[in-house]
Amino acid sequence: MNVIAAAGDVSPGLLGFVVVAALGFALFLLIKSMNKQISKIEVPHEADLDEAGSEPAGQGKGRAAGDGAR
């Protein structure tokens, strides 16, 4: 039984595979970079947070609550 494809049938072929593979590889690199950047973030411990809360006003907070970015 021979099945002949109609003239309008189109398959993604090699080009479709290459595009999907390139997107997958780019996603892999982005996730790897994101994990590297996230690992650089230092999360303060509870003891550090307690010390920051006991500082006099204006020394450890940076900007006052009323000062908005302009």
Backbone hydrogen bonds, N-H to C=O, Kabsch-Sander energy under -0.5 kcal/mol:
donor,donor_aa,acceptor,acceptor_aa,energy
3,V,1,M,-0.5
4,I,2,N,-0.7
5,A,3,V,-0.5
9,D,6,A,-1.3
16,G,12,P,-1.6
17,F,13,G,-1.6
18,V,14,L,-2.6
19,V,15,L,-2.3
20,V,16,G,-2.2
21,A,17,F,-2.7
22,A,18,V,-2.5
23,L,19,V,-2.2
24,G,20,V,-2.2
25,F,21,A,-2.3
26,A,22,A,-2.5
27,L,23,L,-2.4
28,F,24,G,-2.1
29,L,25,F,-2.2
30,L,26,A,-2.4
31,I,27,L,-2.4
32,K,28,F,-2.3
33,S,29,L,-2.3
34,M,30,L,-2.5
35,N,31,I,-2.4
36,K,32,K,-1.7
37,Q,33,S,-2.3
38,I,34,M,-2.7
39,S,35,N,-1.9
40,K,36,K,-0.6
40,K,37,Q,-0.7
41,I,38,I,-1.2
43,V,41,I,-0.6
49,L,45,H,-1.9
50,D,46,E,-2.2
51,E,47,A,-1.9
52,A,48,D,-2.1
53,G,49,L,-1.6
54,S,50,D,-0.9
55,E,52,A,-0.8
59,Q,56,P,-1.6
60,G,56,P,-0.5
63,R,61,K,-1.4
67,D,64,A,-1.1
68,G,66,G,-0.9
